[in-house]
Amino acid sequence: MSGSTSGANGSNGSAVNGLDGYRLVLPQSRIPTAWYNIQADLPAPLPPVLHPATQQPVGPADLTPLFPMGLILQEVSPERYIPIPAEVREIYRLWRPTPLVRAVRLEKALDTPAHIYYKNESVSPSGSHKLNTALAQAYINKQEGVGRIVTETGAGQWGSALAIAGSFFDIAIDVYMVKISYQQKPYRRSVMQAYGATVTPSPSDKTNAGRGILARDPNSNGSLGIAISEAVEVAATSGGMTKYSLGSVLNHVLLHQTVIGQEAVEGMAEIGEYPDVVIGCVGGGSNFAGLAYPFLHKTLTEGVKTRFLAIEPASCPTLTRGPYRYDFGDTSGMAPLVKMYTLGHDFVPAGIHAGGLRYHGMAPSISALVKGGYIEPRAYHQTPCFEAAALFARLEGIIPAPETSHAIRAVLDEALKCKETGEKKVILFNFSGHGHFDMAAYDAYLGGQLQDYQMSEEELARALSTVPQVSEAG
């Protein structure tokens, strides 16, 4: 990497060589040509994915009812870099590289010696980072002759991104949207429909999984686990006509997002600084991994000292309160078993407004890195996160998505610590999406109607009671 470093990694961080005051946008010729696969650099291989019925390691053939072979091969690949198809890279040019912005006004308001940078993924056509993998998945499905993709979505960022990708590659998209988000975020639904997708509130009466949930709880708010069950059922019973697509958690999804971090590594080099702290919100883990993994590559292979903070909601505290063990990826137990931090596949989170951060589990690679001490998890309630988001919007001019507000809360806390200690640290975070379709959440916050939820130990124990016992001997 060219350029000097700063903060705890070098000088005092006063240089802004390549940053003309506020923002840096790399030329389009420097859009990454390959995705980075952290599996090549993990201290140990990830525990195997297990078949939900036999609890034996799955092979590629076990996954073909759900995914095209191209994505399955990416999922298990040990290669450090996987080439980005030219057709995908060409569409990335619509908005990539994304701006690397220094939050100068925020720094001044906080009176902190810290330098705060963010990668602005809200400039994508879908308004979030999700389109990076949606395009890749839609393209690979199209190349293998798939005509229809089914998926789930929480807040709607993922569903919107896949709807756009489907329209670009002429693939039909069916979305099962968590019911509470379907009700709270009607314009997210409209965005998906405008791009040609069909949207169904989940749980629904269209699937056995949905009907079973509604029989037990007719007023269910839904969950990502339930919506995944419905989508997986549709794909698995389609006779190969429909494939399933996931917006987070899986290895191939996280590696598609590393275009964010690769651009950030190059951008920070242009500027002449290097982050002491990298921060992102986590639900399933894709936007955090997208920014953090290329920097973690330097930590794992070169010993570069950087802290990595993964921020989750206190009402869905997967990393901070869940155990690290095998669990199903969905509520009905149709998806494979993966070893991850989990709250239990039966966990139904509170109806907080950060709908994209309410998955019961966490990406296996992030889970392993948390277990190994490379990533620090932290949980916040939604009210202080919205306070941070409102401050950011008033100073930096962009209304953050509720999910992104969790990262911003941690950024503020880290910057204020620098104010107390006088340390000139460099803080980098992923501005994963804007909140323009989340104004009902801001209405609740501004009206003093937001509620913070704290899951009791009894609720946690009840949710974990159905997690399967998996023998890991050998």
C-alpha positions in Angstrom: 0.0 0.0 0.0 1.4 3.4 -0.9 1.1 6.5 1.2 1.8 7.2 4.8 -0.3 6.1 7.8 -1.5 7.9 10.8 -2.8 7.8 14.3 -1.7 4.7 16.3 -0.2 3.3 13.1 2.0 6.2 12.2 2.0 10.0 12.1 -0.4 12.4 13.6 -2.8 12.1 10.6 -2.6 15.8 9.6 -2.1 15.0 5.9 -5.1 15.0 3.5 -3.0 14.5 0.4 -5.6 13.1 -1.9 -8.6 14.4 -0.2 -9.6 17.9 -1.4 -11.0 19.0 2.0 -14.0 16.5 2.2 -14.2 13.7 -0.3 -12.3 11.4 -2.5 -13.7 9.5 -5.5 -11.3 7.1 -7.2 -11.5 6.9 -11.1 -13.7 4.2 -12.5 -10.6 2.5 -13.9 -9.9 1.5 -10.2 -13.1 -0.4 -9.6 -11.8 -3.7 -8.2 -11.4 -6.4 -10.8 -11.7 -9.3 -8.2 -13.6 -9.9 -5.0 -11.5 -10.7 -1.9 -12.2 -14.0 -0.2 -11.2 -13.9 3.5 -11.4 -17.7 3.7 -7.9 -17.8 2.2 -6.5 -15.9 5.2 -8.5 -17.2 8.2 -6.4 -18.6 11.0 -8.3 -21.9 10.7 -10.8 -23.2 8.2 -14.4 -22.6 9.0 -16.4 -25.4 10.6 -18.2 -27.4 7.8 -21.8 -26.6 6.8 -24.0 -29.5 7.8 -27.1 -31.0 6.2 -30.2 -30.1 8.2 -31.5 -33.7 8.2 -28.3 -35.8 8.5 -26.0 -33.3 10.3 -23.3 -34.4 7.9 -21.1 -32.0 6.0 -22.8 -30.9 2.8 -21.3 -31.1 -0.7 -22.0 -29.0 -3.7 -24.8 -31.3 -4.9 -26.7 -30.8 -1.6 -26.9 -27.0 -2.3 -28.0 -27.2 -6.0 -31.7 -27.1 -5.2 -31.2 -23.6 -3.7 -28.2 -22.0 -5.6 -26.6 -22.0 -9.0 -23.3 -23.9 -9.2 -21.3 -20.7 -9.8 -22.3 -19.3 -6.4 -21.8 -22.7 -4.7 -18.2 -22.8 -6.0 -17.6 -19.3 -4.7 -19.1 -20.3 -1.3 -16.5 -23.0 -0.8 -13.6 -21.5 -2.7 -10.2 -21.3 -0.9 -8.9 -18.8 -3.5 -8.0 -15.3 -2.1 -9.3 -13.4 -5.1 -12.3 -14.3 -7.4 -12.5 -12.4 -10.7 -15.5 -10.1 -11.1 -17.3 -10.7 -14.4 -16.9 -7.9 -16.9 -20.7 -7.6 -17.2 -21.1 -7.0 -13.4 -18.1 -4.6 -13.3 -19.6 -2.6 -16.1 -22.9 -2.1 -14.1 -20.8 -1.2 -11.0 -19.7 1.8 -13.1 -23.2 3.3 -12.6 -22.1 4.3 -9.1 -18.7 2.8 -8.2 -16.3 3.7 -6.9 -18.3 5.2 -4.1 -17.1 8.4 -2.3 -14.7 8.2 0.7 -15.7 11.2 2.7 -14.1 12.9 5.7 -16.8 14.0 8.2 -15.1 17.3 8.9 -18.2 19.1 10.2 -18.9 16.2 12.5 -15.3 16.2 13.8 -15.6 20.0 14.6 -19.0 19.6 16.3 -17.6 16.8 18.5 -14.4 18.8 19.1 -12.4 15.6 18.7 -8.8 15.2 17.4 -10.0 12.0 15.6 -10.3 12.0 11.9 -13.6 10.4 10.9 -14.1 8.9 7.4 -17.0 7.0 5.9 -17.5 5.1 2.7 -20.8 6.3 1.3 -22.6 3.3 -0.1 -25.9 5.2 -0.1 -25.2 6.5 -3.6 -26.0 3.2 -5.2 -29.3 3.0 -7.2 -30.8 1.0 -4.4 -29.6 3.4 -1.7 -27.4 0.9 0.1 -24.5 -1.5 -0.3 -26.8 -4.5 -1.1 -26.6 -4.0 -4.9 -23.0 -5.1 -4.9 -24.0 -8.7 -4.4 -27.4 -8.6 -5.9 -25.9 -7.9 -9.3 -23.4 -10.7 -8.9 -26.0 -13.2 -7.9 -28.5 -12.2 -10.6 -25.8 -12.4 -13.2 -24.6 -15.9 -12.2 -28.1 -17.2 -12.0 -28.8 -15.7 -15.5 -25.6 -17.4 -16.9 -26.9 -20.8 -15.7 -30.4 -20.3 -17.3 -32.3 -19.5 -14.1 -35.5 -17.5 -14.8 -36.8 -16.8 -11.4 -35.2 -16.0 -8.0 -36.9 -16.0 -4.6 -35.6 -14.2 -1.5 -36.5 -12.6 1.8 -36.0 -9.1 3.0 -36.2 -7.3 6.4 -36.1 -3.6 6.0 -36.3 -3.8 2.3 -32.8 -2.8 1.3 -32.0 -6.3 0.1 -35.3 -6.8 -1.7 -34.9 -3.5 -3.5 -31.4 -4.3 -4.6 -32.3 -7.7 -5.9 -35.4 -6.2 -7.7 -33.1 -3.8 -9.5 -30.6 -6.6 -10.4 -33.5 -8.7 -11.7 -34.6 -5.9 -13.9 -31.1 -5.5 -15.3 -30.7 -9.2 -16.1 -34.3 -9.9 -17.0 -35.0 -12.4 -14.1 -38.3 -12.5 -12.2 -37.9 -11.7 -8.5 -40.2 -12.9 -5.7 -39.7 -11.3 -2.3 -41.0 -12.4 1.1 -40.8 -9.3 3.3 -40.9 -9.5 7.1 -44.4 -8.4 8.0 -43.5 -5.7 10.5 -41.3 -4.1 8.0 -43.8 -4.6 5.2 -46.2 -2.5 7.4 -43.7 0.1 8.6 -42.0 0.7 5.3 -44.6 0.7 2.5 -42.4 2.7 0.1 -39.7 0.1 0.2 -42.3 -2.3 -1.0 -43.2 0.2 -3.8 -39.6 0.4 -4.8 -39.4 -3.4 -5.3 -42.7 -3.4 -7.2 -41.6 -0.5 -9.4 -38.6 -2.7 -10.6 -41.0 -5.6 -11.3 -40.7 -7.7 -8.2 -43.6 -9.4 -6.4 -43.7 -8.7 -2.6 -45.4 -10.9 -0.1 -45.7 -10.1 3.7 -44.2 -12.9 5.7 -45.5 -15.1 7.3 -47.9 -15.8 4.5 -50.4 -18.4 3.6 -48.5 -19.2 0.4 -46.1 -21.8 2.0 -46.3 -24.6 4.5 -43.8 -22.7 6.6 -45.9 -19.6 6.6 -49.1 -21.3 7.3 -47.6 -23.2 10.2 -46.4 -19.9 11.8 -49.8 -18.3 11.3 -51.5 -21.3 12.9 -49.5 -20.8 16.0 -49.5 -17.0 16.0 -52.0 -15.3 13.6 -50.6 -11.9 14.6 -46.9 -12.8 14.1 -44.7 -9.8 13.2 -42.5 -12.2 11.2 -38.8 -12.5 11.3 -36.0 -12.9 8.8 -35.8 -16.6 9.9 -39.4 -17.1 9.0 -39.1 -15.2 5.7 -36.1 -17.3 4.8 -38.1 -20.5 5.5 -40.8 -19.4 3.1 -38.3 -18.4 0.4 -36.2 -21.6 0.8 -39.4 -23.7 0.6 -40.4 -22.1 -2.7 -37.0 -22.7 -4.2 -36.6 -26.3 -2.9 -40.1 -27.4 -4.2 -39.8 -25.7 -7.6 -38.0 -28.6 -9.4 -35.0 -26.4 -10.1 -37.1 -23.6 -11.8 -36.5 -21.1 -9.0 -33.3 -20.5 -7.1 -32.9 -18.9 -3.7 -30.9 -15.8 -3.1 -29.6 -14.4 0.3 -28.5 -10.9 1.0 -26.1 -11.6 3.8 -24.5 -14.2 6.0 -23.1 -16.6 3.4 -19.4 -16.5 2.3 -20.2 -15.6 -1.4 -22.4 -12.7 -0.3 -19.7 -11.2 2.0 -17.0 -11.6 -0.6 -19.1 -9.7 -3.2 -19.2 -6.8 -0.8 -15.4 -6.5 -0.5 -15.4 -4.0 -3.4 -16.2 -1.5 -0.6 -13.2 -2.2 1.5 -10.8 -2.6 -1.5 -11.8 0.9 -2.7 -11.4 2.2 0.9 -7.9 0.7 1.2 -6.9 2.5 -2.0 -8.6 5.7 -1.0 -7.0 5.8 2.4 -3.6 5.3 0.7 -4.3 8.2 -1.6 -5.2 10.4 1.4 -2.2 9.3 3.4 -4.0 7.8 6.4 -4.8 4.4 7.7 -7.7 3.5 10.0 -7.0 2.7 13.7 -10.7 1.7 14.0 -13.0 0.2 11.4 -16.7 0.2 12.3 -19.9 -1.2 10.7 -23.3 -2.3 11.8 -24.1 -6.0 11.7 -27.3 -8.0 11.1 -26.1 -10.9 9.0 -22.7 -9.2 8.5 -22.4 -8.3 4.8 -21.8 -4.5 5.0 -19.4 -4.8 7.9 -17.5 -7.5 6.1 -17.5 -5.6 2.9 -15.6 -2.7 4.5 -13.6 -4.6 7.1 -12.3 -7.7 5.4 -9.8 -6.0 3.0 -8.4 -4.3 6.1 -8.5 -7.5 8.1 -6.5 -9.1 5.3 -3.7 -6.7 6.3 -4.2 -7.5 10.0 -4.1 -11.3 9.3 -1.3 -11.4 6.8 0.9 -8.3 7.8 0.1 -7.8 11.4 -1.3 -4.3 10.9 -2.9 -3.1 14.2 -6.5 -2.1 13.6 -9.6 -2.5 15.8 -12.7 -3.8 14.2 -16.1 -3.0 15.8 -19.2 -4.8 14.8 -22.3 -3.0 16.1 -25.7 -4.7 16.6 -29.0 -3.8 18.2 -29.4 -4.5 21.9 -32.8 -6.0 21.1 -31.2 -8.6 18.7 -27.9 -9.2 20.5 -26.6 -12.1 18.5 -22.8 -11.5 19.0 -23.0 -10.0 22.4 -25.3 -12.5 24.1 -25.7 -15.5 21.8 -23.6 -18.7 22.1 -21.2 -19.8 19.3 -22.8 -23.1 18.1 -24.4 -24.9 15.2 -27.9 -23.7 14.3 -30.3 -23.6 11.4 -30.2 -20.6 9.1 -34.0 -20.4 9.1 -36.9 -20.9 11.5 -38.3 -24.1 10.0 -35.0 -26.0 9.9 -34.9 -26.4 6.1 -31.7 -24.4 5.6 -28.3 -26.0 6.4 -26.8 -25.9 9.9 -23.9 -23.5 10.2 -21.7 -22.7 13.2 -22.3 -19.1 14.2 -23.3 -16.9 17.0 -27.0 -17.4 17.3 -30.1 -16.4 19.4 -31.9 -19.6 18.3 -33.7 -20.1 15.0 -37.0 -19.7 16.8 -36.1 -16.2 18.0 -38.5 -13.6 16.9 -37.1 -10.1 17.5 -38.9 -7.0 18.7 -40.4 -4.8 16.0 -37.5 -2.3 16.0 -37.1 0.0 13.1 -33.7 -1.3 12.1 -35.3 -4.2 10.2 -32.1 -5.2 8.5 -30.4 -6.0 11.8 -32.8 -8.5 13.2 -31.5 -11.9 12.0 -31.1 -14.5 14.7 -27.6 -15.6 13.5 -24.4 -14.1 12.2 -22.1 -14.8 9.2 -19.9 -17.8 10.0 -16.7 -16.0 9.1 -17.5 -13.0 11.3 -18.5 -15.4 14.1 -15.2 -17.2 13.8 -13.3 -13.9 13.8 -15.2 -12.6 16.9 -14.5 -15.9 18.6 -10.8 -15.5 17.8 -10.7 -12.0 19.2 -10.2 -10.1 15.9 -13.5 -8.4 15.9 -15.1 -6.6 18.9 -18.9 -6.8 19.1 -21.0 -4.0 20.7 -24.7 -3.6 21.2 -26.8 -0.4 21.3 -30.4 0.5 21.9 -32.2 2.2 19.0 -32.9 5.5 20.8 -29.2 6.6 21.2 -28.6 5.4 17.6 -31.3 7.7 16.3 -29.9 10.5 18.3 -26.6 9.9 16.6 -28.2 9.6 13.2 -30.1 13.0 13.7 -26.8 14.7 14.6 -25.0 13.2 11.6 -27.8 14.3 9.3 -27.8 17.9 10.5 -24.0 18.1 10.2 -23.2 15.9 7.2 -26.4 16.3 5.2 -27.4 12.7 4.7 -30.2 11.0 6.7 -28.8 7.5 7.7 -30.8 4.3 7.5 -31.7 3.0 11.0 -29.2 0.2 10.5 -26.4 2.6 9.7 -27.3 4.7 12.7 -25.8 1.9 14.9 -22.4 2.3 13.3 -22.6 6.1 13.7 -23.4 5.7 17.4 -20.2 3.8 17.9 -18.3 6.3 15.8 -19.4 9.1 18.0 -18.4 7.2 21.1 -15.0 6.4 19.8 -14.4 10.0 18.7 -15.5 11.3 22.1 -13.0 8.9 23.7 -10.3 10.5 21.6 -11.5 13.9 22.9 -11.0 12.7 26.4 -7.6 11.1 25.8 -6.2 13.5 23.2 -5.5 10.6 20.9 -5.5 11.5 17.1 -7.1 8.2 15.9 -8.4 7.6 12.4 -11.9 6.2 12.4 -13.5 4.6 9.3 -17.0 3.4 9.0 -19.4 2.1 6.4 -22.3 4.4 5.7 -24.2 1.4 4.5 -27.4 3.1 3.3 -29.6 6.2 3.5 -32.9 6.5 5.4 -35.1 8.2 2.8 -37.6 5.3 2.9 -37.4 5.0 6.7 -39.1 8.2 7.7 -41.8 6.4 9.8 -38.9 5.5 12.1 -37.8 9.1 12.3 -41.4 10.2 12.9 -41.4 7.8 15.9 -38.1 9.1 17.1 -39.0 12.8 16.7 -42.3 12.2 18.3 -40.8 10.6 21.4 -42.4 7.3 20.6 -39.4 5.0 20.1 -39.1 2.2 22.6 -35.9 0.4 23.5 -36.3 -3.4 24.0 -34.2 -5.5 26.3 -34.5 -9.3 25.8 -34.7 -11.0 29.2 -32.5 -14.0 30.1 -35.7 -16.1 30.2 -36.6 -15.1 26.6 -33.0 -15.9 25.5 -33.1 -19.3 27.2 -36.4 -20.1 25.6 -35.2 -19.2 22.1 -32.0 -21.2 22.6 -33.9 -24.3 23.9 -34.7 -25.5 20.4 -31.1 -25.2 19.0 -30.1 -28.6 17.8 -27.4 -30.6 19.6 -24.6 -31.2 17.1 -21.7 -33.5 17.7 -18.5 -31.9 16.6 -16.2 -34.8 17.4 -13.6 -35.4 14.8 
